[in-house]
Amino acid sequence: MRYQHFSSSSETANSKVRPALTKNILPQGLAPQPTGQLKKSALTVPTAQEIIYKFFISHINNSASEVVLQHFKNIFIELIPPANQKLIQALHTIIEFDSQREFNNLFKRCCYILLNNWITQREYQLGRDLIKIISDRTLTEPHANNCLKILRVWLTNFARSKDYEDLKLFVLKYADYQPVPNHWASRYQPYLLAAQYLDAKNTPEERQTARLLSHQLKDKYKFDLAMYTSRSQSAASQLNNYHNPTLLGDEALRLIKIILVNRGSFSYRSLANIFLSQSQNITYKQFKESLIKYLFEYDEKLSLTDIYQQQIINSLDNFHPENDEETLTTALHLRTCNYLIKCLTVENSGEPTALFLLFATKLNPLTLAIIIVKIILISPHSRTYLELCCARLIQYYQDNSAAECQWLINFLEVCQIALTIYGENVQYNLVNMSDTPQEEQLFIDLNNCRVFSQQKPLRKDKN
């Protein structure tokens, strides 16, 4: 895969130069000389950054990955000039301007340029090597080169920053996804990555890397869940332990069956399609009324007490009442579904909403998960917004122990299963293996049912 070149008109191009914080942190005897003693360059900082960006983008497309990593070490760690002397001149320019912030922007973006390529190529060890190179930098060795002294100080400061911690998260997670991590929040890395790739403050490379890694982790979970449901029901399951990607143990299979038990002949996907077809050319007020019926009145599993349902009705009634008599638009449809997800999850302040706490702690978390799935089925673009809301919930509780957050973990596990079952590229079906015809059964015995999953054919682009 060839690397996509991003525009360099990032925030670094317009950043104002600030004094570097190097004067008070160097070990005694290693303080750099005033930058005025350095030979001034004719390059500007944005031009210098662009030279270095283009160098790495060119080499990841035309050189072996190990060679590119060595170039990274030579340029940023050792200041060893390659054949192209413009690179060292460009780095000297940034040091001359005494701008640690501009260096951090440059360094972080170059790291993500490399990681982006290595994740695509699945060369995961190189990511670990990159982190080791940064962590092995040292300030203890005196060096005659004043630029190298400043550079090592900046590298040390970078290694103490949140940017470096975010970088390590990528490297630690995309290589070996652990089903039972040391910290409970790291298990839900795809949600946390969503917060990174939706943050406009991050560089294009960082956002693309986060998006790519999130996709890989979600695809791995989908595959593991499909394999688990298939193999755990086979005769060989008595002799083999198959990897269960959830934290729900044997209850996961039963939960999948419960989710797949449909009301009559209508699946959740069928109900969603019917709702969408009936939502054409209606007013916004009619849409909101139909949305409540779609979410609650056609599903026996979602029989809620009036107090819960009324809170949701009130929230929708108060949302854009000025548009009630207008014809429903695609934008209003998406905005309303996103708003409903927000009401069911997290406030703008980052705190969980009252509705979320009611559903997640006092009701079965499956109830809330099904409501969310039904929203996503009529508004697929809201999936990204849901991931962002889940990330904010995780971040809000991440300082608490797993025991304290067990109720939240249960919801996240159930929601993850439900969203996977009704995902885009895997189809799950529940088949009744009983000899008694289904229409003659008063209820379905889940013990007589088996779950089958299959890959859906990819949709071809009409264009």
N, C-alpha and C positions, 0 to 999 in steps of 0.2 A: 504493500500500500504506500503510495507516494504521499508525502506530507503536504498538507494544504497550507499555503502561505497566508497568514493573516495580515491585515493592514497594521502598519506600525503606528497608526495615529491613536495610540493609547494614551492613558492619562500621563504617561511619562513624558510625552512630547510637550505637554503644556505645564509640567510641574515647575514650580519655582525652586531655585537652588537654595538649600538651607545649609548652615554650617554643620559639619559632621560632628558626631559625638565621640571623637577619638582622643580628646586631650586628657581625659581623666581616667581612662580604663587600661592604658598600656602598662605592662610591668615596668618597673623602674629600669631605666637605661635603654628602653626601647622606644621612647617617644619619638615620633617622626618629626622631621624638620618642617618648618612652615612651608605650605604649598607654594608660596611665592617663589621658592628657590627652584621649583621644578620648571623645566622648559615648557613654555606655554604652547599649546597646540592651536592650529587654525580650525580644527573641527569643533562643531557644537556638540552638546551632549546628545540631543536626539539623533544627529548624524552618526555619532560614535556608536550609539546603541544599535542603530539600523545596520551598521557594518557587521557587528557581532551576530545579530539575529540572522542575517542573510548567510553568514558563514556556516552556522549550524544547520540551517534549513537546507542549504546546498549539500552539505556533507552527509546528512542522514538519508538523502536520496541517492547518493553516489558512492558512499564509503561503507565499509564494514562497521557494525555497531561498536565493536571493541575499539576501532580507530577513533570513532567520534568521541567515545568516553575518554580516551587518552588525550584528545585535543582539549576537552573540557578541563581535565586536570592540569594540563600544561598552561592553559590560558588563565584560568581563575585561581589556581592553587599555587603554581610555581612561577608564573609569569615567564615561561619559556617561549620565546618567539617562534612561531611556525614559519613556513616559507613566506607567507603573506604578512609583511611587517605592519600592514595597516591595522591588523587586529590588536597588537600590543599598543600601537599609537592610539587606537580608539579607547582601550581600557585606561591608558594613561590620561586621556582627556577627562574621563569621568573622575579620576582621582584628583587631577589638577583642580577641578571645580569644587573639590571637597564636599561632594554630595553623596552621602551615604544612602539617602533615600533613593536616588537615581540608580545607584549600584544595586540596591535590593530589588528594585523593579526589574533591572536587567538580569540579575542572577536568577531570580525566581522564574522569570519568563523562559530563560534558556533551559532551566531544569525541566519545565513542563513541555517544552519543545521535544526534549529527549524522551521523557516519560511517555508522552503521547505516542511516539513512534514505537517505543519498546513494548507498550501494552498491546498495540495493534499486532506486532510481530510475536507477541507472547514470549519475549526475551526478559523474563521477570528477574533473573539474577542480576542483570545490569542495573536495575533500579536499586537493588540492595547495595551494589558496588558504588553507585552514585552517593547514596546516603553515607556510606563508610568513608568515602573520600572527603565529604564535607565534615564529618565528625572527627576525622583524623588530623584536621588542620591544627597547627600549633603556633603559639606565640612565645614559646620558651626559648627558641633558637634566635640569637641575634642575627640580623641580616643587614648587609651594607646598603642594600637597595631600599631607599626611603619609600618608594611606591609599594614594595612588597610588604613593608611593615604596616602601612595603612591598610592594604588589602587584607592582611591577616586579622587585623582588628575588626574590620567590617564583616569578615567571614565569621568571626567569633560572635559578634552581635547578632548576625543572621541566625546562627545556630541556637541562640537563646530566644528566638522570636516565635510568634504564633505561625508565621509563614512556614517556618521549618517544621513545626509540629504537624501542620496540614500536609506538608510534603511527605513526612514519614508515614502518615496515615495511608496515603496512596500506596506507598511501597510495601507496607506491612500487609495491606488487605488484598491487593490484586494478585499477590503471589500465592498465598495460602489462606483461603477463606475458611475460618474455623467455625464449626457449628456451635461450639460452646466456648465463647471467648472469655478472657479474664474479666472484662468489664461488660456488663449486660448491654450497655448502649452501643458498643461497637458491633454487636450482632446485626444491628439495623443500619449498617453502613450505606445501603442504597438510598435510604431516606436522607441521611446526613449529606451524602454526595449531591442530592437534589438541591439542597440549600446552597451548595457551592457553585453548581453550574447555573443556577438561576440568579446568582449575585452579580449584578452588572459591574461591581467594583473589582471583581477578579479579572485577570488577563484572559484574552480569548483562549490561549493555550490551556490555562488552568481549568476553564469552564469546559472545554472540549474533553480534557482528560477525565474530569469528574463525570461527565455524561457517559463517556465510553466505559469507564470502570463500573458505573452504576448498571449499565446495560449488561455487562458481563456477569456481574454478581446476581442480577435478577434472572438471567438466562440459566445460570448454574442452579439456582433454587428451583426454577421450573422443571429442569431436567431431573434433579434429585427427587422432587416430590412425585413426578410422574413415575420414575423408576421404583420409588418406595411403594406407591399404591399398587403397582403392578406385581412386584415381587413378593410383597408381604402377604398377598392373597393366594400365592401359589403353594403347592404341596411342599416345595423345598423350603418354604419359610420356617418349617419346624426345625430345620437343621442349620439354617444360616441366619445370621443377623444382618439385615439390610439397613443401610444408612437412612435414618429418619431425619430430614432437614429441619423438622420442627422441634419445639421443646414440649410438645404435648404427649409424647409417648404413644402408646397404642390408641389413645383417644383421638389422635389425628385422623385415622382412617374412618372412625365412626362419625367424626365431625364432617368429613368430606361427604359421606353418605347423606347426612342430615341436610347439608346445603343443596345436594342434588335432588332431594325429594321434592318434586314440583307439585304445584297445585293443579290437579287435573292434567290436561295435555299441554299446559303452558309452562314453558321454562322462563326464567328471569329474562333471558335474552329475547324470547318471543314477546313477553309483556312489554319490554323496552321498545321493540320494533312497532308494536301496535300503538303504544303511547306516542311515538314520534310521528307515525302516519296520521294520527288524529289531532296532532298539534299544529297542523298547517292552517294558515289563514284564520287564526283565532286571536282574540285580544289577549293582552298580557295578563289581565285579571283572570280570564278563563284558563289561561295556562297555569297560573299559580293554584287555582282550584283543582284542576286536573292533576297537577303534580302531587298534591296531598292524597288524592284518591289512588294514584298510581303507587305511591310509596307504602300506603297502609291498608287500603280497603280491599285489595285483591290478594292479600297474603295472610293466611291464618297464623303463620309464624310471628307476624308483626302485630299481634293484637295488643295494643298498648292501652294503658289507662288514660283517661281523658286528660289528666294533668300533663303528661309528656307530649301527647299529640297536640294539645292546645298551645303549648309553648312554641312548637314548630310552626303551627298555623299563624300565630301572632307574629312570629319573626318574618314570615313570608308576606303577610298583609302589610307590614310596615316597610317593606323593601320596595323602593321606587314606586310609591303609590301614584305619583304624577304620570306614570306611563301606563296605568291600568287600562285605559280605553284605547291605547295604541295597538296596532297589529304587532304580534310577537316577531322579534328579529333574532337573527343568529347571535348577535352580540348580547342581547338581553337574556337569551336562553343560557349562554355560557356564564354570564355574570351571575345569574340567579343560582345556577348549580354550584358555582364556586362559593357564593355567599352561604348557601345551605351547608356545604362542607365546613366552612368556617364556623358557623353556628354550632355544628356538631363536634367541633374539635378544639380550636384554640382562639383566644382573643388576640387583638392587635398587639397587646402588651406582652404576649408570649405565654400568658397564663391559660390553663384549660378553661373552657367555657363551663357554665353551670350544667348545660345539657350533656356535655361529654362526661362530667363527673357522675351525673345521674345514671346515664346509660352504662358507663364502664364499671361502676362500683355497685349499683343497686339492681341492675338487670343483667341478663346474660349478655356477655360481650358479643355473642353471635348476632343478637338483635341489631346492634349498632353497625356491625360489619355488613350485614345484609342491606341495611338502608344505604350505606355508602356504596356498596356494589351496584345497587339499582340506580343510584345517581350517576356513577361512572358509565354505566351501560347506555344511558341516554345522552351523556356528555363525555366522550372519551378524552377530550382535551383537558378535562378537569382532573385527570389522573396525576398530572404533574403538580397541580396545585395541592392535591391531597398529600402527595409525598412531602411537599414543603411544610404543610401543616403538621404532619407526623414528625418531621425533623424538629420543628419548634417545640413540640410536646416532649420529645426525647431530650432536647437540650435543656428544657425547663427542669426535668427531673434527674438529669444525669449525675448530679452530685449525691443522690440518694442511693442506698444499697439496693441490690436486686430483691431482697426480701421486702423492703418497703415499697418497691415498685411492681410487685408481682401482679397486681390487678392491671397495671398498664401493659406489662409484658404479655399477659394473657390476651388482652385486646389486640395488641400488635401481631401476635402469632395467629389468632383467628382471622384477623383482617387480611394478613398476608396470604393465608390459605385461600380465603374467599376470592380475593383479587386474582390469584393465580388460576383458580378453577375457571373463572370467567375472563381469562386473559385473551390475547389476540391470536396466539399461534398454537395453543394446545386445547383440545376439546375433551372434556370429561363427560362420561355417560354412566348412569346407574342402571344396571340390568338386574331384574328380579329373576333369580334362578329357581323359584318355587314352581312346583308342578301345577299349583292352583292358578287358574287365569286371574290376572290382576284385577279385572272388573268384578270378580266375585269375592275379592278380599276386602274385609272391612278396614284393614290397615296393612301397611307394608312392614314386614319383618325385616329390619335392616340386616339381620344375621344371614338372611337368605339372598342378600343382594351383593353384587360385585361391582367394583368400579373399574371402568376401562378408560384409558386415555390414549389419544392419538394426535399426531402432528397435523395441524390444519395446512392445506395447500396455501402457498403464498399468493396474494392477489397480484395479478399482473397490471402494470401501469398501462392505462388505455392509450397514453400518449407514446 
